[in-house]
Amino acid sequence: MSIGAFILAILSSSFLAAVATGYVNNRINNKNVSLKYITEERAIWRKNIKETMSKLYAITP
C-alpha cells in the first residue's frame, strides 16, 4: 500500500466519520429543540389554566 493510498484512506474515513457525527448531532439537536418548545407550550397552558381557575374560584360564592 503506497503512502498516497494510505493518506486517502485515512482522509476518506475521517470524512465519513465527520458526516455521520454531524448527522447524529443534527438529529439530537432537532429533538431537543422540539422537546423544549413542547415543554414551554405546556408551561404556558398550565399558567393559563391556573389563572382561569383562580378567576372561577373568585367568582364562586
Secondary structure as the mmCIF struct_conf table of DSSP 4:
data_model
#
loop_
_struct_conf.conf_type_id
_struct_conf.id
_struct_conf.beg_label_comp_id
_struct_conf.beg_label_asym_id
_struct_conf.beg_label_seq_id
_struct_conf.end_label_comp_id
_struct_conf.end_label_asym_id
_struct_conf.end_label_seq_id
HELX_RH_AL_P HELX_RH_AL_P1 ILE A 3 ILE A 59
#
